[in-house]
Structure formats: structure tokens, C-alpha cells
């Protein structure tokens, strides 16, 4: 599966934008921070301002990015909820099945005791995988950030070939 296309704004910041490969009729949207949708979970609305603020500082966020930003915030909220669930102990009413923070629990089968992974471990792994994908799409991973060389706000980069 090929890599997904990189947004033009990220290509400009990274200095890899090539005019011959750029869609000249690509819509140009004004930068701005969209409001969190009312149907977003409480945890997603809580993390929205921090993530949106980072993306706004990078200059890659527009109002059209609201659905993708919602997916990023919901995924991050899923990861936080899954980790919180993993930090709680699990009991069946009488016996403690798994202590808080344990990744496994023991079950009794016809062949004896069996060590099993808690379902919350899979939830954390899945949310972490999805979060990494969304962070990369917005250029928020260390590898993606290292490819971006943004000028300080208000400064124009010097064009060394301007005199030619």
C-alpha cells in the first residue's frame, strides 16, 4: 500500500513543494481553528484545544480539517480511556481477576491454569496504532516534524536565488 499524499501546506513547510507536481486548482483555504462538534465525546472536546492549538501554530489547520481533527481527538480520547481502564482492577464481584495495572490474568480451564491478556491491552494497542496514523497525517510525529522547517511567525525565508 503506498503512502498517503502529504498535504501541500506540509510540503511547503518542509521545503519539498515542487510546482510541477502541485495541483494548481487545489482549493486554498484560510487557516483557522474549527470548533469541536457537539456530538464529540467529552474527552475529545477536552483535548481539542491543545491539539488544535499545535496545528494552528504549525499553520496546517483549516476549517475543512474539522472531521480529521475530530478523528484525531476521538482516537486520542480512546487511548486515554483504554489506559484508564487498564489502570483499574477487574473483579467478578467476589474475586479479584486482575489487579490495577496488570496486563494479564489467570483463568482456570479443564487442562489447568491459563494466563490470558486483558482485553484492555488490545484496546490500548489498537488506539495507539490509530493515533500514530492520525498524528503522522497532521505532521505531529517526530519523524514528520524533522522534515518540516517552518520560518518563525512573521518572518519570510530568504531566497538565495532571488538575484538570478
Secondary structure, DSSP 8 states (H G I E B T S, - for coil): -------HHHHHHHT---GGGS-TT-----B------TTS-HHHHHHHHHHHHHHHHHT--BGGGHHHHHHHHHHHHHHHHHHHHHHS-EE-SSSEEE-TT-SEEEEEETTEEEEEE-HHHHHHHHHHHHHHHHHHHTT-SHHHHHT-----TT-----TTTT-
